[in-house]
Amino acid sequence: MIDCLNISLNSTASSTFNITGECALFDFLVYTISMGTVSTLGLMGNILSFTILWRDQGKGATTYLLRALAVADSLVLIVAFPLFVLSFVFPYTNTLQTWYELYINLLPFLWPIYQIPYTGTIMLTVLVSLNRYMAVCKPFKSIKICSTSHAKRHVIYIALFSVLYNIPRFFEYHKIVECVAYNESREGYAVSDFGNNKYYRIIYNNILYFVLMHGGPLIMLAFLNVNLIRALKQQQQKRLEMGKGGYQHDITLVLIVVIFVFICCQTPTFIDHVLWTFVDSSERKCGHWHYYYTAISDTMAVLNSSVNFVIYVLTSRKFRTTLLTMCSGDRDITWRLTPATRAEMTVLTATGNGVHNKLQHNTII
């Protein structure tokens, strides 16, 4: 049993369970206010995206995959609330103390639970991009390998992989007892020897993380996007020569923005994983630069699961049209659209009979 009778006030102040007022304010602003706002708005956006895409169910694998992505993103945001948003309220405001004490005991389980849907979002982003690449660049092959039944099986595989891959994370922390005052101790959790093992961090948290969670998906998305843009430009030129609209440009913009957001949001997280391996642990404590960087990278990762609705609205005219239909309650809203949009919708209706056109125009996005 730990002896807290001889602890001095100075040593108590440096306890890993206590932080300065400046750090408490920083955590409250970044995690509770910023991340809480982003997560709330993102969850609402994901629900709207799922609802809109649900109206298009049964019309293709891409729509099904986008709905699955909305679900995975929503799970990330839901777990982010107890893991990040609520846990930093008490140190600054002295409210929600009961939750804070419970959080310390739940942390070893909340972290891997958070990582499970987080892994799923990345895998699903790659899968939906691959599906779109096949539909545009290899439309006849995609009829067989990109069906809705195949997509459902792939989503199940991703779900199983996300769970199995993150099982080791349940062993990254262990229970400790820390002195917090004279003759007073508190139970909590710290990084275990297993979680702090250098080889574990190099192989699992860096190499595998880079291949499966960041570098590998990023390289694949870049490859798919380059080929997709090239194919769509060729198709757009042909459509313009035939006097038809360029609706598929919307899809190109969606993928470009998704990849750009992925790069911006996931790169800081990967760098943070590398830093946890090679930077001294003292830099992780309150007041040091790594402490602040980790908070920013956590927020960026959550932001990645919150912005898809905004991407769809900004880059997909058909998504905006469906959203307007749902919000207005009108089945026919063409009178509210611009002449260019009405003309484009007319072209899509007139050219949607061939196999190729069915593959290109069977989804909302």
One Martini backbone bead per residue (centre of mass of N, CA, C, O) as a GRO file, in nm:
protein
  365
    1MET     BB    1   0.097   0.035   0.021
    2ILE     BB    2   0.079   0.358  -0.002
    3ASP     BB    3   0.275   0.635   0.122
    4CYS     BB    4   0.125   0.964   0.240
    5LEU     BB    5   0.271   1.092   0.505
    6ASN     BB    6   0.554   1.217   0.358
    7ILE     BB    7   0.423   1.422   0.188
    8SER     BB    8   0.457   1.703   0.009
    9LEU     BB    9   0.339   1.984  -0.137
   10ASN     BB   10   0.524   1.979  -0.386
   11SER     BB   11   0.462   1.683  -0.475
   12THR     BB   12   0.160   1.722  -0.508
   13ALA     BB   13   0.167   1.936  -0.740
   14SER     BB   14   0.307   1.703  -0.941
   15SER     BB   15   0.077   1.545  -0.995
   16THR     BB   16  -0.081   1.361  -1.246
   17PHE     BB   17  -0.379   1.468  -1.134
   18ASN     BB   18  -0.253   1.755  -1.170
   19ILE     BB   19  -0.316   2.091  -1.283
   20THR     BB   20  -0.303   2.379  -1.405
   21GLY     BB   21  -0.494   2.648  -1.478
   22GLU     BB   22  -0.395   2.676  -1.772
   23CYS     BB   23  -0.449   2.379  -1.857
   24ALA     BB   24  -0.746   2.369  -1.781
   25LEU     BB   25  -0.830   2.589  -1.980
   26PHE     BB   26  -0.725   2.460  -2.236
   27ASP     BB   27  -0.890   2.197  -2.220
   28PHE     BB   28  -1.168   2.330  -2.211
   29LEU     BB   29  -1.149   2.478  -2.487
   30VAL     BB   30  -1.071   2.234  -2.667
   31TYR     BB   31  -1.252   1.995  -2.567
   32THR     BB   32  -1.527   2.112  -2.466
   33ILE     BB   33  -1.582   2.342  -2.669
   34SER     BB   34  -1.466   2.268  -2.947
   35MET     BB   35  -1.521   1.960  -2.960
   36GLY     BB   36  -1.817   1.977  -2.870
   37THR     BB   37  -1.917   2.145  -3.110
   38VAL     BB   38  -1.818   1.964  -3.339
   39SER     BB   39  -1.966   1.704  -3.247
   40THR     BB   40  -2.255   1.809  -3.251
   41LEU     BB   41  -2.263   1.905  -3.546
   42GLY     BB   42  -2.161   1.638  -3.669
   43LEU     BB   43  -2.392   1.458  -3.570
   44MET     BB   44  -2.613   1.612  -3.718
   45GLY     BB   45  -2.491   1.576  -4.002
   46ASN     BB   46  -2.490   1.264  -4.006
   47ILE     BB   47  -2.793   1.229  -3.975
   48LEU     BB   48  -2.867   1.380  -4.232
   49SER     BB   49  -2.704   1.208  -4.427
   50PHE     BB   50  -2.842   0.940  -4.364
   51THR     BB   51  -3.129   1.032  -4.439
   52ILE     BB   52  -3.073   1.105  -4.732
   53LEU     BB   53  -2.943   0.828  -4.814
   54TRP     BB   54  -3.194   0.654  -4.740
   55ARG     BB   55  -3.365   0.754  -4.987
   56ASP     BB   56  -3.133   0.587  -5.174
   57GLN     BB   57  -3.198   0.310  -5.127
   58GLY     BB   58  -3.116   0.046  -5.356
   59LYS     BB   59  -2.905   0.225  -5.572
   60GLY     BB   60  -2.628   0.129  -5.433
   61ALA     BB   61  -2.317   0.094  -5.283
   62THR     BB   62  -2.235   0.385  -5.221
   63THR     BB   63  -2.470   0.459  -5.039
   64TYR     BB   64  -2.418   0.242  -4.827
   65LEU     BB   65  -2.127   0.336  -4.750
   66LEU     BB   66  -2.209   0.622  -4.659
   67ARG     BB   67  -2.385   0.526  -4.430
   68ALA     BB   68  -2.164   0.373  -4.278
   69LEU     BB   69  -1.985   0.623  -4.238
   70ALA     BB   70  -2.189   0.784  -4.070
   71VAL     BB   71  -2.198   0.582  -3.838
   72ALA     BB   72  -1.897   0.578  -3.763
   73ASP     BB   73  -1.872   0.882  -3.709
   74SER     BB   74  -2.086   0.888  -3.483
   75LEU     BB   75  -1.937   0.699  -3.288
   76VAL     BB   76  -1.694   0.876  -3.248
   77LEU     BB   77  -1.853   1.121  -3.128
   78ILE     BB   78  -1.987   0.975  -2.890
   79VAL     BB   79  -1.718   0.883  -2.749
   80ALA     BB   80  -1.589   1.171  -2.724
   81PHE     BB   81  -1.751   1.278  -2.488
   82PRO     BB   82  -1.642   1.100  -2.246
   83LEU     BB   83  -1.333   1.118  -2.327
   84PHE     BB   84  -1.317   1.452  -2.371
   85VAL     BB   85  -1.543   1.663  -2.305
   86LEU     BB   86  -1.628   1.585  -1.997
   87SER     BB   87  -1.337   1.536  -1.855
   88PHE     BB   88  -1.265   1.875  -1.863
   89VAL     BB   89  -1.461   2.018  -1.659
   90PHE     BB   90  -1.366   1.985  -1.359
   91PRO     BB   91  -1.072   2.115  -1.352
   92TYR     BB   92  -1.213   2.411  -1.410
   93THR     BB   93  -1.527   2.408  -1.263
   94ASN     BB   94  -1.603   2.184  -1.038
   95THR     BB   95  -1.769   1.994  -1.218
   96LEU     BB   96  -1.840   1.669  -1.253
   97GLN     BB   97  -1.690   1.484  -1.039
   98THR     BB   98  -1.814   1.205  -1.072
   99TRP     BB   99  -1.728   1.165  -1.365
  100TYR     BB  100  -1.421   1.203  -1.327
  101GLU     BB  101  -1.383   0.956  -1.141
  102LEU     BB  102  -1.499   0.757  -1.350
  103TYR     BB  103  -1.309   0.818  -1.589
  104ILE     BB  104  -1.044   0.707  -1.470
  105ASN     BB  105  -1.165   0.405  -1.485
  106LEU     BB  106  -1.256   0.420  -1.807
  107LEU     BB  107  -1.015   0.492  -1.994
  108PRO     BB  108  -0.903   0.203  -2.084
  109PHE     BB  109  -1.187   0.163  -2.251
  110LEU     BB  110  -1.248   0.420  -2.417
  111TRP     BB  111  -1.007   0.426  -2.609
  112PRO     BB  112  -1.058   0.157  -2.775
  113ILE     BB  113  -1.352   0.224  -2.843
  114TYR     BB  114  -1.277   0.473  -3.013
  115GLN     BB  115  -1.084   0.320  -3.221
  116ILE     BB  116  -1.286   0.143  -3.371
  117PRO     BB  117  -1.451   0.359  -3.540
  118TYR     BB  118  -1.199   0.506  -3.641
  119THR     BB  119  -1.103   0.275  -3.819
  120GLY     BB  120  -1.364   0.252  -3.988
  121THR     BB  121  -1.355   0.530  -4.129
  122ILE     BB  122  -1.097   0.479  -4.290
  123MET     BB  123  -1.179   0.219  -4.439
  124LEU     BB  124  -1.439   0.340  -4.569
  125THR     BB  125  -1.305   0.562  -4.732
  126VAL     BB  126  -1.149   0.369  -4.914
  127LEU     BB  127  -1.388   0.198  -5.015
  128VAL     BB  128  -1.560   0.427  -5.149
  129SER     BB  129  -1.334   0.513  -5.343
  130LEU     BB  130  -1.303   0.241  -5.487
  131ASN     BB  131  -1.594   0.222  -5.583
  132ARG     BB  132  -1.587   0.483  -5.757
  133TYR     BB  133  -1.356   0.402  -5.939
  134MET     BB  134  -1.498   0.155  -6.064
  135ALA     BB  135  -1.755   0.304  -6.171
  136VAL     BB  136  -1.584   0.502  -6.365
  137CYS     BB  137  -1.331   0.323  -6.484
  138LYS     BB  138  -1.494   0.021  -6.432
  139PRO     BB  139  -1.814  -0.033  -6.494
  140PHE     BB  140  -1.842  -0.342  -6.573
  141LYS     BB  141  -1.692  -0.466  -6.329
  142SER     BB  142  -1.867  -0.326  -6.101
  143ILE     BB  143  -2.125  -0.500  -6.127
  144LYS     BB  144  -1.990  -0.745  -5.965
  145ILE     BB  145  -1.787  -0.605  -5.727
  146CYS     BB  146  -2.009  -0.341  -5.657
  147SER     BB  147  -2.224  -0.447  -5.494
  148THR     BB  148  -2.429  -0.445  -5.225
  149SER     BB  149  -2.350  -0.724  -5.115
  150HIS     BB  150  -2.049  -0.667  -5.108
  151ALA     BB  151  -2.060  -0.417  -4.926
  152LYS     BB  152  -2.176  -0.559  -4.676
  153ARG     BB  153  -1.936  -0.750  -4.637
  154HIS     BB  154  -1.717  -0.531  -4.611
  155VAL     BB  155  -1.833  -0.399  -4.356
  156ILE     BB  156  -1.801  -0.648  -4.177
  157TYR     BB  157  -1.495  -0.675  -4.207
  158ILE     BB  158  -1.427  -0.399  -4.090
  159ALA     BB  159  -1.555  -0.440  -3.813
  160LEU     BB  160  -1.378  -0.681  -3.730
  161PHE     BB  161  -1.104  -0.547  -3.768
  162SER     BB  162  -1.144  -0.309  -3.570
  163VAL     BB  163  -1.159  -0.490  -3.322
  164LEU     BB  164  -0.899  -0.666  -3.345
  165TYR     BB  165  -0.686  -0.435  -3.376
  166ASN     BB  166  -0.777  -0.300  -3.074
  167ILE     BB  167  -0.720  -0.500  -2.841
  168PRO     BB  168  -0.434  -0.405  -2.731
  169ARG     BB  169  -0.548  -0.132  -2.603
  170PHE     BB  170  -0.663  -0.270  -2.334
  171PHE     BB  171  -0.330  -0.292  -2.232
  172GLU     BB  172  -0.207   0.016  -2.200
  173TYR     BB  173  -0.327   0.009  -1.905
  174HIS     BB  174  -0.293   0.074  -1.545
  175LYS     BB  175  -0.326   0.049  -1.216
  176ILE     BB  176  -0.303   0.317  -0.973
  177VAL     BB  177  -0.146   0.489  -0.689
  178GLU     BB  178  -0.192   0.829  -0.580
  179CYS     BB  179  -0.074   1.106  -0.436
  180VAL     BB  180  -0.276   1.413  -0.341
  181ALA     BB  181  -0.217   1.414  -0.027
  182TYR     BB  182  -0.216   1.411   0.295
  183ASN     BB  183  -0.315   1.099   0.354
  184GLU     BB  184  -0.388   1.083   0.028
  185SER     BB  185  -0.550   0.884  -0.219
  186ARG     BB  186  -0.563   0.761  -0.572
  187GLU     BB  187  -0.719   0.606  -0.822
  188GLY     BB  188  -0.577   0.490  -1.138
  189TYR     BB  189  -0.425   0.551  -1.465
  190ALA     BB  190  -0.154   0.417  -1.659
  191VAL     BB  191   0.091   0.347  -1.848
  192SER     BB  192   0.200   0.059  -1.935
  193ASP     BB  193   0.449  -0.151  -2.016
  194PHE     BB  194   0.312  -0.239  -2.275
  195GLY     BB  195   0.236   0.054  -2.382
  196ASN     BB  196   0.560   0.153  -2.334
  197ASN     BB  197   0.678  -0.018  -2.533
  198LYS     BB  198   0.891   0.036  -2.785
  199TYR     BB  199   0.812  -0.196  -2.985
  200TYR     BB  200   0.512  -0.152  -2.973
  201ARG     BB  201   0.521   0.142  -3.081
  202ILE     BB  202   0.669   0.087  -3.346
  203ILE     BB  203   0.491  -0.143  -3.466
  204TYR     BB  204   0.191  -0.065  -3.385
  205ASN     BB  205   0.183   0.267  -3.352
  206ASN     BB  206   0.346   0.306  -3.637
  207ILE     BB  207   0.362   0.100  -3.864
  208LEU     BB  208   0.067  -0.004  -3.864
  209TYR     BB  209  -0.059   0.276  -3.857
  210PHE     BB  210   0.057   0.373  -4.124
  211VAL     BB  211  -0.048   0.144  -4.312
  212LEU     BB  212  -0.367   0.137  -4.200
  213MET     BB  213  -0.432   0.462  -4.102
  214HIS     BB  214  -0.248   0.647  -4.312
  215GLY     BB  215  -0.044   0.589  -4.544
  216GLY     BB  216  -0.202   0.376  -4.698
  217PRO     BB  217  -0.470   0.535  -4.741
  218LEU     BB  218  -0.337   0.786  -4.867
  219ILE     BB  219  -0.210   0.652  -5.116
  220MET     BB  220  -0.469   0.523  -5.225
  221LEU     BB  221  -0.636   0.783  -5.252
  222ALA     BB  222  -0.442   0.924  -5.446
  223PHE     BB  223  -0.455   0.717  -5.671
  224LEU     BB  224  -0.762   0.718  -5.716
  225ASN     BB  225  -0.792   1.023  -5.767
  226VAL     BB  226  -0.615   1.056  -6.016
  227ASN     BB  227  -0.773   0.851  -6.194
  228LEU     BB  228  -1.052   0.979  -6.159
  229ILE     BB  229  -0.993   1.258  -6.276
  230ARG     BB  230  -0.904   1.162  -6.553
  231ALA     BB  231  -1.172   1.017  -6.629
  232LEU     BB  232  -1.366   1.261  -6.582
  233LYS     BB  233  -1.241   1.450  -6.788
  234GLN     BB  234  -1.302   1.273  -7.030
  235GLN     BB  235  -1.609   1.258  -6.984
  236GLN     BB  236  -1.664   1.561  -6.982
  237GLN     BB  237  -1.569   1.617  -7.269
  238LYS     BB  238  -1.776   1.432  -7.406
  239ARG     BB  239  -2.029   1.572  -7.288
  240LEU     BB  240  -1.970   1.852  -7.413
  241GLU     BB  241  -1.966   1.755  -7.711
  242MET     BB  242  -2.281   1.649  -7.665
  243GLY     BB  243  -2.433   1.870  -7.477
  244LYS     BB  244  -2.368   1.802  -7.178
  245GLY     BB  245  -2.337   1.778  -6.863
  246GLY     BB  246  -2.120   1.800  -6.544
  247TYR     BB  247  -2.200   1.621  -6.285
  248GLN     BB  248  -1.933   1.450  -6.216
  249HIS     BB  249  -1.779   1.687  -6.085
  250ASP     BB  250  -1.892   1.651  -5.803
  251ILE     BB  251  -1.741   1.387  -5.730
  252THR     BB  252  -1.459   1.497  -5.753
  253LEU     BB  253  -1.486   1.708  -5.529
  254VAL     BB  254  -1.550   1.519  -5.301
  255LEU     BB  255  -1.281   1.357  -5.308
  256ILE     BB  256  -1.083   1.588  -5.281
  257VAL     BB  257  -1.187   1.691  -5.004
  258VAL     BB  258  -1.164   1.431  -4.844
  259ILE     BB  259  -0.856   1.405  -4.877
  260PHE     BB  260  -0.776   1.677  -4.763
  261VAL     BB  261  -0.900   1.632  -4.482
  262PHE     BB  262  -0.743   1.379  -4.415
  263ILE     BB  263  -0.464   1.507  -4.417
  264CYS     BB  264  -0.513   1.736  -4.207
  265CYS     BB  265  -0.630   1.542  -3.968
  266GLN     BB  266  -0.418   1.285  -3.963
  267THR     BB  267  -0.124   1.387  -3.948
  268PRO     BB  268  -0.108   1.485  -3.649
  269THR     BB  269  -0.167   1.203  -3.530
  270PHE     BB  270   0.078   1.054  -3.641
  271ILE     BB  271   0.292   1.238  -3.515
  272ASP     BB  272   0.207   1.179  -3.223
  273HIS     BB  273   0.284   0.880  -3.226
  274VAL     BB  274   0.583   0.931  -3.273
  275LEU     BB  275   0.635   1.109  -3.024
  276TRP     BB  276   0.561   0.887  -2.807
  277THR     BB  277   0.829   0.727  -2.879
  278PHE     BB  278   1.074   0.971  -2.888
  279VAL     BB  279   0.962   1.136  -2.661
  280ASP     BB  280   0.975   1.244  -2.366
  281SER     BB  281   0.750   1.204  -2.106
  282SER     BB  282   0.778   1.498  -1.983
  283GLU     BB  283   0.638   1.643  -2.238
  284ARG     BB  284   0.332   1.546  -2.153
  285LYS     BB  285   0.310   1.749  -1.952
  286CYS     BB  286   0.209   2.010  -1.809
  287GLY     BB  287   0.339   2.286  -2.015
  288HIS     BB  288   0.416   2.122  -2.254
  289TRP     BB  289   0.417   2.091  -2.593
  290HIS     BB  290   0.295   1.796  -2.616
  291TYR     BB  291   0.036   1.851  -2.463
  292TYR     BB  292  -0.085   2.046  -2.680
  293TYR     BB  293  -0.056   1.875  -2.936
  294THR     BB  294  -0.245   1.643  -2.856
  295ALA     BB  295  -0.503   1.813  -2.842
  296ILE     BB  296  -0.505   1.902  -3.138
  297SER     BB  297  -0.501   1.617  -3.272
  298ASP     BB  298  -0.765   1.519  -3.146
  299THR     BB  299  -0.945   1.736  -3.276
  300MET     BB  300  -0.881   1.668  -3.574
  301ALA     BB  301  -0.993   1.378  -3.569
  302VAL     BB  302  -1.285   1.464  -3.502
  303LEU     BB  303  -1.327   1.651  -3.745
  304ASN     BB  304  -1.322   1.420  -3.963
  305SER     BB  305  -1.619   1.315  -3.843
  306SER     BB  306  -1.781   1.619  -3.906
  307VAL     BB  307  -1.757   1.714  -4.240
  308ASN     BB  308  -1.922   1.560  -4.460
  309PHE     BB  309  -2.175   1.730  -4.484
  310VAL     BB  310  -2.029   1.981  -4.587
  311ILE     BB  311  -1.909   1.850  -4.838
  312TYR     BB  312  -2.174   1.771  -4.973
  313VAL     BB  313  -2.298   2.055  -4.990
  314LEU     BB  314  -2.054   2.200  -5.149
  315THR     BB  315  -2.012   1.954  -5.393
  316SER     BB  316  -2.330   1.856  -5.411
  317ARG     BB  317  -2.610   1.923  -5.583
  318LYS     BB  318  -2.792   1.676  -5.527
  319PHE     BB  319  -2.778   1.692  -5.221
  320ARG     BB  320  -2.904   1.972  -5.197
  321THR     BB  321  -3.169   1.901  -5.332
  322THR     BB  322  -3.256   1.682  -5.128
  323LEU     BB  323  -3.244   1.862  -4.880
  324LEU     BB  324  -3.456   2.064  -4.977
  325THR     BB  325  -3.682   1.862  -5.003
  326MET     BB  326  -3.688   1.770  -4.704
  327CYS     BB  327  -3.722   2.058  -4.571
  328SER     BB  328  -3.984   2.151  -4.746
  329GLY     BB  329  -4.176   1.894  -4.844
  330ASP     BB  330  -4.124   1.884  -5.145
  331ARG     BB  331  -4.138   1.705  -5.451
  332ASP     BB  332  -4.135   1.984  -5.619
  333ILE     BB  333  -3.841   2.216  -5.666
  334THR     BB  334  -3.759   2.336  -5.950
  335TRP     BB  335  -3.860   2.635  -5.906
  336ARG     BB  336  -3.603   2.696  -5.702
  337LEU     BB  337  -3.408   2.662  -5.919
  338THR     BB  338  -3.180   2.704  -6.131
  339PRO     BB  339  -3.149   2.687  -6.464
  340ALA     BB  340  -2.895   2.504  -6.461
  341THR     BB  341  -3.010   2.284  -6.274
  342ARG     BB  342  -3.259   2.210  -6.442
  343ALA     BB  343  -3.099   2.129  -6.695
  344GLU     BB  344  -2.931   1.906  -6.564
  345MET     BB  345  -3.169   1.729  -6.470
  346THR     BB  346  -3.274   1.682  -6.758
  347VAL     BB  347  -3.026   1.535  -6.864
  348LEU     BB  348  -3.027   1.302  -6.659
  349THR     BB  349  -3.306   1.195  -6.741
  350ALA     BB  350  -3.239   1.153  -7.054
  351THR     BB  351  -2.948   0.969  -6.978
  352GLY     BB  352  -3.059   0.714  -6.772
  353ASN     BB  353  -3.056   0.417  -6.947
  354GLY     BB  354  -2.787   0.320  -6.947
  355VAL     BB  355  -2.547   0.147  -6.793
  356HIS     BB  356  -2.348   0.377  -6.745
  357ASN     BB  357  -2.557   0.582  -6.628
  358LYS     BB  358  -2.647   0.411  -6.391
  359LEU     BB  359  -2.367   0.414  -6.252
  360GLN     BB  360  -2.350   0.741  -6.233
  361HIS     BB  361  -2.686   0.806  -6.131
  362ASN     BB  362  -2.760   0.615  -5.851
  363THR     BB  363  -2.681   0.863  -5.666
  364ILE     BB  364  -2.665   1.139  -5.473
  365ILE     BB  365  -2.329   1.153  -5.499
   0.00000   0.00000   0.00000
